[in-house]
Amino acid sequence: FCVLFLQLLHRRLTGVFFVDELITDNSILAFVMNLMCLQGTSLLGTSFNAPSWYLSVLLVMYILFYVVTYVAGKYDMENMAYAAMLLLGLVMAVKNYPSVFLNCRGLIGFFSGCLLCEACSRINSMADKWKKNLLIWSAFFVLLIICAIGIRYGHAVFAPSVLVVVVYGMVIWPLLVFLVVCMPAFRWVLRQKPFLFLGKVSFSMYLIHFPVMIVLQDANIILNLGLNYEAKKVFILYVFLVLVISVCCYYLVERKMTNYFKGVCNEKKL
């Protein structure tokens, strides 16, 4: 609703929707699809708050995860089923196969996580500490090398632009999560208060960074501010606004709603 208002305001000011070359479908049908968390499916184009496509993917992946686990669990073949879903995501990414509900990035990221969970559990339970430490430190140095290459040459060096998400979903993020789970020193760093705080508000930041762009653009037009969006001061202002609004949303909306639904579930259990 917030982005709907901002998009209509922007259209009133400029005659087009914000980044109309990217946001291609702000129709009534798209609005209904957003309310149903189906905006990330191929049933419609990118609409309203573009980053919210992720909500649809997350919803579909959790449903698929339940079905796959329920069926494969009867035969004690969960990990093989997760690997099959991961392989399906890879094939879809490489071949660029269209799908209404399945998303290759969702399949790769989600089921890499499922397999990673099993790997972390087995490594943490290893009796041979030397082998365990060798695996952990090897992962650490691999991540360092990948980060150094990415910073020096850009992430496109790992794969064509359309497939670079595969590298992130199967290598970079799994290595990072693996080290957080299995390496105490790495975990200690990320458990410091600034990182924990950013972690709490990160989801709000993800959904809010796009509408803040529209607010800045519309304020620039209405007040004739003449903002240079490539200037460091404007970028710092943008980051500050995203952070402040995200904190407010987290504490005033997200956490309160989470606690409310926890209470509802507890009442149902009773």
C-alpha positions in Angstrom: 0.0 0.0 0.0 2.9 2.3 0.8 4.6 1.7 -2.5 1.3 1.9 -4.4 0.8 5.5 -3.0 4.4 6.4 -3.8 4.1 5.0 -7.3 0.9 6.9 -8.0 2.5 10.1 -6.7 5.5 9.6 -8.9 3.3 9.0 -11.9 1.4 12.2 -11.1 4.7 14.1 -11.0 6.4 12.6 -14.0 3.8 10.8 -16.1 5.3 7.4 -15.6 5.9 5.0 -12.8 9.2 4.9 -11.0 11.8 3.0 -13.1 9.1 2.1 -15.5 11.6 0.1 -17.6 11.9 -2.3 -14.7 8.5 -2.0 -13.0 6.4 -3.2 -15.9 3.1 -4.2 -14.2 1.3 -2.0 -11.7 -2.2 -3.1 -12.7 -5.1 -4.0 -10.4 -4.4 -7.7 -11.1 -0.8 -7.3 -10.1 -2.0 -5.5 -6.9 -4.2 -8.5 -6.0 -1.3 -10.9 -6.8 0.9 -8.9 -4.4 -1.7 -9.3 -1.6 -1.6 -13.1 -2.2 2.3 -13.2 -2.2 2.4 -14.3 -5.8 4.3 -11.3 -7.2 7.5 -13.3 -7.7 5.9 -15.9 -10.0 5.8 -15.7 -13.8 2.0 -15.0 -13.6 2.9 -11.2 -13.8 5.8 -8.9 -14.5 7.8 -6.9 -11.9 5.4 -4.7 -9.9 5.1 -2.1 -7.2 7.9 -2.9 -4.6 10.2 -4.9 -6.9 12.3 -6.5 -4.2 9.2 -8.2 -2.7 9.4 -10.9 -5.4 11.5 -12.8 -2.8 8.4 -13.2 -0.5 6.7 -15.4 -3.2 9.9 -17.5 -3.7 10.2 -18.1 0.0 6.6 -19.1 0.4 6.8 -21.6 -2.6 10.1 -23.0 -1.3 8.7 -23.7 2.2 5.7 -25.5 0.7 8.0 -27.5 -1.6 10.4 -28.3 1.2 7.5 -29.7 3.3 6.2 -31.9 0.4 9.7 -33.1 -0.5 10.7 -33.9 3.1 7.3 -35.6 3.8 7.6 -37.9 0.7 11.3 -38.6 0.8 11.3 -39.0 4.6 9.3 -42.2 4.3 12.2 -43.8 2.5 15.0 -42.0 4.5 16.1 -40.2 1.3 15.7 -36.6 2.3 19.2 -35.6 1.3 18.9 -37.2 -2.1 15.6 -35.4 -2.6 17.2 -32.0 -1.6 20.1 -32.7 -4.1 17.6 -33.4 -6.8 15.8 -30.1 -6.2 19.2 -28.3 -6.2 20.0 -30.0 -9.6 16.7 -29.0 -10.9 17.5 -25.4 -10.0 20.9 -25.6 -11.7 19.3 -27.0 -14.9 16.7 -24.2 -14.9 19.4 -21.6 -14.4 21.7 -22.9 -17.1 19.0 -23.7 -19.7 17.0 -20.6 -18.7 13.8 -22.7 -18.5 10.6 -20.7 -17.6 8.5 -21.8 -14.7 5.3 -20.3 -13.2 6.0 -21.1 -9.5 9.5 -22.5 -9.3 12.4 -20.1 -9.3 16.0 -21.3 -10.0 17.5 -18.9 -7.5 15.1 -20.1 -4.8 15.8 -23.8 -5.6 19.5 -23.3 -5.6 19.7 -21.2 -2.4 17.1 -23.0 -0.4 18.2 -26.6 -1.0 21.9 -25.8 -0.8 20.9 -24.6 2.7 19.2 -28.0 3.4 22.3 -29.9 2.4 24.6 -27.5 4.2 22.6 -28.1 7.4 23.3 -31.8 7.2 27.0 -31.2 6.3 27.5 -28.8 9.3 25.8 -31.4 11.6 28.2 -34.2 10.5 31.3 -32.0 10.7 30.5 -30.7 14.1 30.1 -34.3 15.4 33.4 -35.5 13.9 35.6 -37.2 16.5 38.8 -36.5 14.6 39.5 -32.8 15.5 42.5 -32.6 13.1 40.3 -33.5 10.1 37.5 -31.2 11.4 39.8 -28.2 11.7 41.4 -29.0 8.3 37.9 -28.8 6.7 37.0 -25.6 8.5 40.2 -23.7 7.8 40.1 -24.9 4.1 36.7 -23.4 3.8 37.9 -20.2 5.4 40.8 -19.8 3.0 38.6 -20.6 0.0 36.2 -17.9 1.0 39.1 -15.4 1.5 40.4 -16.2 -2.0 37.0 -15.9 -3.6 36.3 -12.6 -1.9 39.7 -11.2 -2.9 39.1 -12.2 -6.6 35.6 -10.8 -6.5 36.8 -7.5 -5.0 39.6 -7.2 -7.4 37.9 -8.2 -10.7 34.2 -8.0 -10.0 31.8 -11.0 -9.4 31.2 -11.4 -13.2 34.7 -13.1 -13.2 33.1 -16.2 -11.6 30.4 -16.7 -14.3 28.3 -15.0 -16.9 26.0 -12.3 -15.3 22.9 -14.5 -15.6 24.6 -17.4 -13.8 26.6 -15.5 -11.1 23.7 -16.1 -8.7 24.6 -19.8 -8.9 28.1 -19.0 -7.5 26.6 -17.0 -4.7 23.9 -19.6 -3.9 26.1 -22.7 -4.0 29.5 -21.4 -3.0 29.8 -18.0 -1.3 26.8 -17.9 1.0 27.1 -21.6 2.0 30.8 -21.0 2.9 29.9 -18.0 5.0 27.1 -19.9 6.8 29.3 -22.9 7.2 32.0 -20.8 8.9 29.5 -19.1 11.2 28.2 -22.5 12.3 31.5 -24.4 12.6 34.2 -21.8 13.3 33.9 -20.3 16.8 36.2 -17.3 16.0 34.2 -16.4 12.9 30.9 -16.8 14.9 32.2 -14.6 17.7 32.9 -11.7 15.3 29.4 -11.9 13.8 27.8 -12.1 17.2 29.0 -8.7 18.2 26.1 -6.2 18.8 26.5 -4.1 15.6 26.2 -7.2 13.5 23.3 -8.7 15.5 21.5 -5.4 15.2 22.0 -5.2 11.5 20.8 -8.9 11.2 17.6 -8.1 13.0 16.7 -5.2 10.8 18.1 -6.6 7.6 14.8 -8.0 6.2 13.1 -4.7 6.8 16.0 -2.9 5.1 15.7 -5.3 2.1 12.0 -4.4 1.6 12.3 -0.7 2.4 15.3 0.3 0.4 13.2 0.5 -2.8 10.4 2.8 -1.5 13.0 5.1 0.0 14.4 5.5 -3.5 11.0 6.7 -4.6 10.7 9.1 -1.7 14.1 10.7 -2.5 13.3 11.0 -6.1 9.9 12.6 -5.5 11.3 14.9 -2.8 13.9 15.9 -5.3 11.3 16.8 -7.9 8.8 18.5 -5.6 11.4 20.6 -3.7 13.6 21.1 -6.7 16.7 20.0 -4.6 18.9 19.2 -7.6 20.3 16.0 -5.9 23.2 14.3 -7.5 22.6 10.6 -6.9 26.2 9.7 -7.5 27.4 12.1 -4.7 28.7 10.5 -1.5 26.6 12.8 0.7 23.4 11.7 -1.1 24.3 8.1 -0.8 25.0 8.5 3.0 21.6 10.2 3.3 20.0 7.4 1.5 21.6 4.7 3.7 20.7 6.7 6.8 17.0 7.0 5.8 16.8 3.2 5.0 18.4 2.3 8.3 16.2 4.6 10.4 12.9 3.6 8.7 13.9 -0.1 8.9 14.6 0.2 12.6 11.2 1.8 13.2 9.4 -0.9 11.1 11.2 -3.7 12.9 10.4 -2.5 16.4 7.0 -1.0 15.8 5.6 -3.5 13.2 7.6 -6.6 12.6 8.5 -7.6 16.2 5.0 -6.7 17.5 3.3 -8.8 14.8 5.7 -11.7 15.4 4.9 -11.7 19.1 1.2 -11.4 18.3 1.1 -14.5 16.1 3.3 -16.4 18.6 0.5 -15.7 21.1 -2.2 -16.8 18.7 -0.3 -20.1 18.1 0.1 -20.7 21.8 -3.6 -20.1 22.4 -4.4 -22.7 19.7 -2.1 -25.2 21.3 -3.8 -24.7 24.6 
